[in-house]
Amino acid sequence: MAETHRQPAAAGVDYEGTEADYLERRQLQRGAAGWVLLAGLGVAYVISGDFAGWNGGLGEGGWGGLLIATLLMATMYTCMVFALAELSSAVPATGGGYAFARRALGPWGGFLTGTAILIEYAIAPAAIAIFIGGYIESLELFGITAGWPVYLAAYGVFVGIHLFGVGEALKVIFAITALAVVGLVVFVVGMVPQFDPANLTNIPPDGSAGSSAFLPFGVAGIWAAFPFAIWFFLAIEGVPLAAEETRNPARDMPRGLIAGILCLLVFAAVVLTLAPGAGGAKELVESTNPLPDAMTSPTAYGEATTLSQLVNYIGLAGLIASFFSIIFGYSRQMFALSRAGYLPRFLSVTSGRRVPFLALLIPGAIGFALTFTDSTGFVLINMAVFGATVSYVLMMLSHIVLRSREPGLERPYRTPGGVFTSGLALVLAVAAVIATFLVDQTAALIMLGVYLLFIVYFAVYSRHHLVASAPEEEFAAVEQAEAELAGG
């Protein structure tokens, strides 16, 4: 028997009834993760950023510009994680940032946030696949070179593992991430004796305003380096996407998020110091596998060694960890938006193993196609960062609005510093959005165009076909009923 139609929870939005088993066919596996697995997931999302991608910032701001950009973006992410820890404990739904914004900013805010995150998560694996190809090529395995067979194999194997179920996937992610952390330790041990501060500033100044050995591309280079500094941390915000598959979200989400960001801050510091400090900043500007290249640089060991080969192999594991985990992230984001009717509903149907299989396969196909558009991965980084930073602005605004509008909302964890903390993250996120246009205006405008197409779809169609029984919409209905009772 179909559900009855409900009154809209917000102006300009209509709900549709659904068949009785609608949500039954859209269930995830409960209780699959505790806080340790969540922390591992948070590190896994991001750890590829230590092995490749960040070095593009050396070409935008030099080492000094990238250092300052990284300090600013580390501040943004730390503040944001504290805010997300509060939000995820108060609103534990698979939509993550989308669910928070839906609660705070209504259906439009939820849709704008969710689709921005989806853009980020659909594109980031394509960039990582290119870096995987670079690491494989440098290993000279069976004569394999970077190219579409490598990218296809990466998507095929790791989407396939996800199709078996979330518990299995998260455990595999955790094991691969632990191996990648070992690789970073090996890199540190091997590079500390080769460190020379002069290598950090060997990019010649270009004569622009404020240029120097420390800032070879001037003050503007700091801002242009933001997207690559973000790559050290991008996707840690995806941990709340596992909320409905977590044993105790109110306790485990804050622990997992905070433990994850603390690890990532340490990793970013050592990589940004030792890779260019031993391998030379100038030598790493265009590398697709910067850690092995740093070790074999003339300023370090000068040739391939057992250590550099080991770091290369383990670096491949780090890239796979992020690739694997962001696939998890995009599938859960698409699942949540589809289940609530913001995207076509068929995308959220789950298999017998409680896996949203179409939400895994369709973004995977799009990501694979994107690998043909960029040989370095740096353009795709900027495109992914556009979606990420737009979502950060909206999520931090959501934290501020909920603190103001719903002070009585149960918050098992509260953000240190409250709205000052999320407000600082909001300001830095706005600056980061602008930075994507400084790095590659064409790529940023393309992503803005894609975002606008999503907005048109919502305005014309999906806002009139939302699902009242979806968890995020149920939260909104309860909130509205409580407000009406209080007002009455």
N, C-alpha and C positions, 0 to 999 in steps of 0.2 A: 504494500500500500504506500503510495507516495506521501511524503511529508507535506504539511500545509505550508502555504507561502507565509512569510513573515513580513512585518513592516520593515522598510529599509532603516538601517542604523545610521545613515548619514544622507544628507541631501544629495540628490543626483545619482544615487546608487539603488539598484533593484536586486532583489534576491529571487532565486528560483528554488522550488522544491526539488527534492531528489528522491530516487527510489530508496527503499529501506536499507538495501545492502551497499549503498554508495560508499560509505566510509569503510565498510568491511573489506571492500576490494582495494582499499587504499591505506593499509596498515603497515607500519614498520615493526621491526623486531625490537621488543622492549628489553631493557635491562642488560644490553650487550656491553656497556662500557662503564668503568669507574674513572676516578679522576686521574689515575696514572696513565691509562690509555688515552684520556682526553688531552693530557699534557703532551703525550707522544704524538697525538694527532696534530696538535698545534705546532709543534716543532716540525713535524713531517710536512705540513702545508708549506712551510717557509724555507726549509733547510737547503733546497736547491739554490736559493738566492745567495748562499755563501759560496757555492761552487761555480756559479756562472751568472752573468747578467749584471751584477753590481758594477763591474768594471767599465761598463759603458759610461758611467758617470765620470770616469777619469778623462774621457774625451770631451765632456761638457764643462767641467769645472776644475780639472786637475785634482791632485790629491787633496789640497787644502779645501777646495770648493766642495768636493765630495764628503770630506770629513765634517765640515760645518753642516752640510745638508743632512748627513746621517745623524748628527747630534739633534738637529731639529725634528727629524722624522722619528727618531727614537723617543723623543719627548712626546710627540703626537701619539705614537702607538702605545706607550706606557699609560698615558692618560686615558686613551680610548679603551684599553683592556680593563682598567679599573671600572669604567662606566659600563662596559659590556658585561662584566662580572655581575654587577648589580642587576642589569636588565635581564640577563639570562636566568638569574635566580628568581626573579619576580614574574617573568613571562616565559616559562620553559616550553617553547614550541619549536618544531623542526624548522620553521621559517627563519629563525635567527633574526638578523637585522630587519628583515621584512616584517616579522611578527612584532618586533618592538615598535617599528614605525607605524604599523597598522593600529596598534593600541594607542599611540600618542598622537598621530597625525591623521588618522582616518584612512579610508580606502585609497585615496590618491597618494598619501604619503607611503603607505605600504607598498603599493605598486611601483612607485618611483624608486624606492629603496631596493626592493626585490629584484627589479630588472637591472638596476645598476650593478648589483652583486652578481647577477647571472652573466652579464657582459664580462665582468672581471674573470669569473671562474671558467667561462667557456673559452676565453682567449689565452689565459695564462698557461694551460697545458700545452698549447701549440708552441709557445716560446720555449717551454722546457723541453719539448720533443726535439726542437732544433739543437738545443744544448746537449741533449743525450746523443744526438748524431755526431756532434763535435767531439765528445769524449770517446765514443766508439771509434771514430775515424783515427783519432790520435793513438789509439791502442794498436791499430793496424791488425785487427782480428780478421783472419781469413780474407784480407783484402777488402773488407767492407768499408764503404765510404758513406758519409752522411747523405741522406736522400730519402725519397718517399718510401722505399721498402723498410727502412729503419723506423720511420714515423708510423707507418701502418702497423708494423709489428708491435710497437710500444702501445698504441691504442688498442689493438686486438687483444694482446695478452692481459693488460691491466684492467680494461673494461670487463673482460671475461672473468677475471677473478672476482670483481665486484658483483657480478651476476650470481655468485654462489651465496652471498649473504654478508651482512654488515659485521657480525662477530668475527668471521674468518678474515674479512678484509682489514679490519682494524688491527688484528693481531699480526698480520703480515706487514702492515704499515709500520707497526711498532718495532718489529724485528729489523726491518730495513733501515729505519731511522737510527736505531742503536748502532748499526754498522756504520752509518754515515758519520755519526758523532765520533766514533773511533777514528775514522779517516781524518777528521779535523784535528784530532789530537796528534796523529802521526804527522800531519802537515806542520803543526806548530813545533813539534820536537825537531823536525828536519830543517825548519827555516830560521829558528832563533839564532843559530850560529852564523847565518848568512846575512843577518839584518844590518843595514847601513842606512842611517837617516837621510843621506844624500840621495838615495834612490827614490825617495818619496817625492822629491821635487825636481826630477830630471826632465819634465816637460817644459820647453822654453816658453816664456811669456809671449803673448801675441800682440801686445801693445794696446789692448782695449782698456777702457776706464778701470783703474784700480788693479791692473795686472801686475803680477810679481812672480817670483819663483814659487811662492806659496799658493797664489791664485793666478795661474798662468792665463786664464781667460777672463780675468776681472771679477768684479763683484757679481755681475749678472750670471756668471758661471755657477754660483752657489744655487741660485733658483733653478737653473736648467738641470742641475744634478739631482733635484728632488725625486723624480721618478725612479732613478737608479738606486738612490738611498732607500726608497720605499721597498725595493726588491729584497732588501735584507729582512723585511718583516711582513711583506704582503701575504695576506690570506690567514693570518693568525685569527682574524675576526670570524673565520669559518667554524671555529670550535662549537659555538652554540647551535649550529645546524644539526648536531648530533643529540640535541636535548631530549627528544622523544625516545632515543635509544640508550639513554643513560640511566643508571640505577637510581641515583638520587640527584636530580639536576640542581636543586637548591644548594646542596653542599658541594657536589663534584664540579659543577661548571666554574665557579670562581676559583677553586683550587687549580683546576686544569689550565685555565686561561693564564693565571698569574705565574704558575710554574713554567708554562711555555714561553712567555715573554721574557722572563729572567734568563732562561737558557739562550734565547735568541740575541739578547743584548750582549752577552759574553761572546757569542760566536761572531757577531758583527764586528766587535772591537778587535778581536785577534786577527780576523781575516783582513780587515781594512788596514791594519798596521803591518802585518807580516808579508802579505802577498806583494804589494808594491814596494815595501821596505826592503825586501830581499830580491825580488824579481825585477823591480823598476817600474814606475808608473807608466812611463812612455811605452814600454814593451808590452803592456797588458791592455792597452786601450781597445783594440779590436779583437781580442781573443775570445773564442767561444768555449775555451776550457782553461780559464786563467790560473787555477791553482797548479796543475801540472806544468803549464807554460812558465809560471813564476819559478818553479823549481829547476827547470832546464834552461832558464835565461842565462845569458853571459854574466850577469851580475850575481847569480847564485851558483848553481853547480855546473852550468855550461853544457850539460849533456844529460841524456836520460839515465836515471839511476834506479836502483831497486825501490828506493823510497818514492820517487816520482811515479813509477809504474804502479806502486801500491796505492798512492793517492788518486791516481787516475781511475783505477778500478773501483775504489771505494767512493770516489766522487760520482761515479756513474750510479752507485747505490743511492747517494743523496739526491740526485736528480730524479731517480725513479720514485723515491719516497714522496717527494712533492707532487710529481706527476700523478701518482697513485692516489694520494689523499685529496688533491683538488678535483679529481674525477668524482670522488665521494661528495665533495662540496657542491659541485654543480648539479649533481643528480638530486640531492636533497633540496636545493633551492628551487629547481624546476618542479620537483614533486610538490612542495608546499604551495607555490603559486598556482599550479594546476589544480590541486585538490580544492582550493578555495575559489576556483573559477576565474582567476586573473589571467591565466593562460589556458589554452584548450584542455578540457578535462581528461581526454584520453592519455595525456602525458603522465598522469599520476597513478595509473593503474599499476598494481604491484603483482609480482609473480607468486607462485606457491611458497617461495622462500622469503616472502615479504620484501622483495627488492623492486624498486621502480625502474623496470628494465628499459622502457622507452626514454625515460629521463637520463639514463646512462648512455644509450646508443645515439640519440639524435645530436646532442651537443658534441659527442665524440666525433661524429661524422663532420660536423662543422669545423671543429678544431683541426682535424686532419687536413681538410681543404685549405685552412689558413696557413698551414706549414709551407704551402707552395708560394706564398706571397712575400716571404722575408727570409733572406739567407743568413742573417746574423741573429735574429730574434729580438734585436733592440727595438724595432718598430712595434712589434707585438707587445713588448713590455710596456711601451708608452700607451698603447691602446687599452691594455688591461688595467693600467694604473688610472686611466680616465674613469672607467667604471668604478674602480675601488674607491677613489677619492670622493666621487659624487655620493656614494653610499655612506662614506664616513661623515660627510657633512650632515646628511639626513639622520643617521643614527645618533650622532651627538646632539642634534637638535631634539630628537625624541627623548633622550635622557633629561634634557633641560625641561621640556614640556611636561613630562610625567612627574618630575620632582615638584613642579609648580601646580599642576592640575590635580594630581592624585597623591598628596602627601601621606595619605593613610594606606596606600597600597603596601601589602606585605612585601618586605624586602629582606630576605634572609641574609643578604650581603649588601652593605652600603659603601658607595664609592668614597674613598678618602678625599676630602676637599669638596665633595658634592659638585655643584654646577660650575664651580670655578675650574675644576679638573676637566670636565667635559667641554666647557667653554673654550679652554685653551686648545684642546684637541680640535674643536670646531674651527677656530681661526687658522690653525696650521693646515687643516684639511682644505679650506678654501684656497689658501696659497698653493697647495699641491695641485689642485684642479687647474689653476691658472698655469702652473709650470708645465703641464702636459702640452699646452699650446706653444710654449716657448721651445720645447724640444723638437716637436714635429707637428706643425700646425695642420698639415694635410691629414695625418693620421687622427689627430684629435677631432677635427671637423667631421671625418668619416664616422667616428664613434658617436659624435653628437647627433649626426643624421640617423644612425641606427636607433639611438635612444629616443629620438623624436618619433620614429616609426612605431616603436612600442607604445609611446604615449597616445598616438592617434588610434591605435588598436584598442586601448583601454577606453578612451573617450567615446569612440563610436560604438564599440561592441561589448567588451567584457565587463564593464562596470554595470551593465544592465543584466548580467547573467552570473552574478556571484552566488556562491553556495552557502546558504545560511548555516548549515550544520558543520561546516569546516571549523576546526578548533579556534583559529584566529577570529573568525566571525562570531563564534559562540562567546568568546571573551568580550567582544564589542557589544553583543546583545545583553549580556549580563551587566556590563558597565552601564549601558543605557537604562536598563530596568532599575538598577540601584539608584541612579541619578534621579529617575522619575519618582521613585518611592521617597527619596529624601526631599525632593521638591514638593511632593504632595502632602 
